[in-house]
Amino acid sequence: MTEKWGDIGFYPADILLPKAGADMTKWAVVACDQFSSQPEYWANVEKTVGEAPSSLRLILPESQLHNPGIFGRVAKVNDTMREYLDGGLFRSVENAMVYVERTQSDGKIRRGIVGMVDLEQYDYNPGSTSLIRATEGTVMSRLPPRVRVRRKAPLEVPHVMILIDDPDRTVIEPLTGAAGMEPLYDFPLQQGGGAVRGWKLAPGQVDAVENALRGLSTPEAMEKKYGLKDAAPLRFAVGDGNHSLAAAKQCWEEMKVAYSKDEWEAMPGRYAMVELVNLHEPALEFSPIHRVVFDTDPEALIAAFCEATGATQGWRDTGHSLHFLWEGHDAWYNVPNPKAQLAVGTLQGFLDDYARENDLTVDYIHGEEAARTLGQTPGNIAVLLPAMGKGELFKTVIADGVLPRKTFSMGEARDKRYYVEARKIR
């Protein structure tokens, strides 16, 4: 980090990419927290990758977190990172930001910039006033597997996507079609994930990004966008990968105590690589994250939900209406006087208590088709949730703090970030 960049929070990084000749389609795999209840997806990834070098060997898919031998898998991930580094797999792109164009599975192009954020300026706790904030509640029980991987890892591969609220399109969009950028990669993504292209920004373009980012959270900009001139500035909001970034933060907090503050700035572990995306990017759509409860009595769950919330069967345009699916059934239930602001808050408050009292497993499913399939499996029940509008996200986080966990997803599962770039963190 140079003095010029100061406390902006997002910086160029020393980025590692597989050397020319690598099969990038086999290298890049989707974010580890996707398809968590569909092990067949990850089996297909394994089949596609085979013995080729792949970011698959550098992550732990969440579908495997409860498998026997998980601690051995963590050690194997760390060992593979060292093998890839020592074996000369990577080329280094120094002091770089990468402009990315991701062709999604629907054919739309989503634009972003890859760099690194300062974990000293990130706080995921509710009520945070830091420059980088979580948008959803962090479930502390979900951090340990991620922390185990990162704690001794020499590398990170990023799937975190950070949002900026840039309605005037001053940061990312000027790079579209711009001259002077160095092409880095261009390849199709496996398992129906579309395609991705990346270019290294020229020095003048990096400076322009810095200047535009500073303008997003001035008092004037805060008042114009949110009517909150005196609020603590929010420049970056975590869109995807909240728990992975929280794990990076926890590892940094553990690491830094052994060093003086004068040493912190130069330590790679202080930073985490992410992709910036504009909240106003047309290709960026907010999708709901559905819930599936496994190995339960659906009718008993419905009865308990109605008793706890005052819900009655039927859809209404007032209150919160929720869509339940289980074997042979498809029904709406309406909560007429909800205590929570959002339907997901009404549901999550009930599910947290019910699952704990009955020792049940709840999973968070990206994609309606997958949720429907799982919900119709005997012994399961799915709840389909409505999409949340993205326009109020920043203002809500500033005014009210984090949203209920797993409130929204940025696009469908296949359109999540794939692991492409890597960075040394030791």
URMO-V117935 format. One record per residue. N is the residue number from 1. SS is DSSP state (H for helix, E for strand, L for the rest). Layout:
((N,SS) (N,SS))
This chain:
((1,L) (2,L) (3,L) (4,L) (5,L) (6,L) (7,L) (8,L) (9,L) (10,E) (11,E) (12,L) (13,E) (14,E) (15,E) (16,E) (17,E) (18,E) (19,L) (20,L) (21,L) (22,L) (23,L) (24,H) (25,H) (26,H) (27,H) (28,L) (29,L) (30,E) (31,L) (32,L) (33,L) (34,L) (35,L) (36,L) (37,L) (38,L) (39,H) (40,H) (41,H) (42,H) (43,H) (44,H) (45,H) (46,H) (47,H) (48,H) (49,H) (50,L) (51,L) (52,L) (53,L) (54,L) (55,H) (56,H) (57,H) (58,H) (59,L) (60,L) (61,L) (62,H) (63,H) (64,H) (65,L) (66,L) (67,L) (68,L) (69,L) (70,H) (71,H) (72,H) (73,H) (74,H) (75,H) (76,H) (77,H) (78,H) (79,H) (80,H) (81,H) (82,H) (83,H) (84,H) (85,H) (86,H) (87,L) (88,L) (89,L) (90,E) (91,E) (92,E) (93,E) (94,E) (95,E) (96,E) (97,L) (98,E) (99,E) (100,E) (101,E) (102,E) (103,E) (104,L) (105,L) (106,L) (107,L) (108,L) (109,E) (110,E) (111,E) (112,E) (113,E) (114,E) (115,E) (116,E) (117,E) (118,E) (119,H) (120,H) (121,H) (122,E) (123,E) (124,L) (125,L) (126,L) (127,L) (128,L) (129,L) (130,L) (131,L) (132,E) (133,E) (134,L) (135,L) (136,E) (137,L) (138,L) (139,L) (140,H) (141,H) (142,H) (143,L) (144,H) (145,H) (146,H) (147,H) (148,H) (149,H) (150,H) (151,H) (152,L) (153,L) (154,L) (155,E) (156,E) (157,E) (158,L) (159,L) (160,L) (161,E) (162,E) (163,E) (164,E) (165,L) (166,L) (167,L) (168,L) (169,L) (170,L) (171,L) (172,L) (173,H) (174,H) (175,H) (176,L) (177,L) (178,L) (179,L) (180,L) (181,L) (182,E) (183,E) (184,E) (185,E) (186,E) (187,E) (188,E) (189,L) (190,L) (191,L) (192,L) (193,L) (194,L) (195,E) (196,E) (197,E) (198,E) (199,E) (200,E) (201,L) (202,L) (203,H) (204,H) (205,H) (206,H) (207,H) (208,H) (209,H) (210,H) (211,H) (212,H) (213,H) (214,H) (215,H) (216,L) (217,L) (218,L) (219,H) (220,H) (221,H) (222,H) (223,H) (224,H) (225,H) (226,H) (227,L) (228,L) (229,L) (230,L) (231,L) (232,L) (233,L) (234,L) (235,L) (236,E) (237,E) (238,E) (239,E) (240,E) (241,L) (242,H) (243,H) (244,H) (245,H) (246,H) (247,H) (248,H) (249,H) (250,H) (251,H) (252,H) (253,H) (254,H) (255,H) (256,H) (257,L) (258,L) (259,L) (260,L) (261,H) (262,H) (263,H) (264,H) (265,L) (266,L) (267,L) (268,H) (269,H) (270,H) (271,E) (272,E) (273,E) (274,E) (275,E) (276,E) (277,E) (278,E) (279,L) (280,L) (281,L) (282,L) (283,L) (284,L) (285,L) (286,E) (287,E) (288,E) (289,E) (290,E) (291,E) (292,E) (293,E) (294,E) (295,L) (296,L) (297,L) (298,H) (299,H) (300,H) (301,H) (302,H) (303,H) (304,H) (305,H) (306,H) (307,H) (308,H) (309,H) (310,L) (311,L) (312,E) (313,E) (314,L) (315,L) (316,L) (317,L) (318,L) (319,L) (320,E) (321,E) (322,E) (323,E) (324,E) (325,E) (326,E) (327,L) (328,L) (329,E) (330,E) (331,E) (332,E) (333,E) (334,E) (335,E) (336,L) (337,L) (338,L) (339,L) (340,L) (341,L) (342,L) (343,H) (344,H) (345,H) (346,H) (347,H) (348,H) (349,H) (350,H) (351,H) (352,H) (353,H) (354,H) (355,H) (356,H) (357,H) (358,H) (359,L) (360,L) (361,E) (362,E) (363,E) (364,E) (365,E) (366,E) (367,L) (368,H) (369,H) (370,H) (371,H) (372,H) (373,H) (374,H) (375,H) (376,L) (377,L) (378,L) (379,L) (380,L) (381,E) (382,E) (383,E) (384,E) (385,L) (386,L) (387,L) (388,L) (389,L) (390,L) (391,L) (392,L) (393,H) (394,H) (395,H) (396,H) (397,H) (398,H) (399,H) (400,H) (401,L) (402,L) (403,E) (404,L) (405,L) (406,L) (407,L) (408,E) (409,E) (410,E) (411,L) (412,L) (413,H) (414,H) (415,H) (416,L) (417,L) (418,E) (419,L) (420,L) (421,L) (422,E) (423,E) (424,E) (425,L) (426,L))
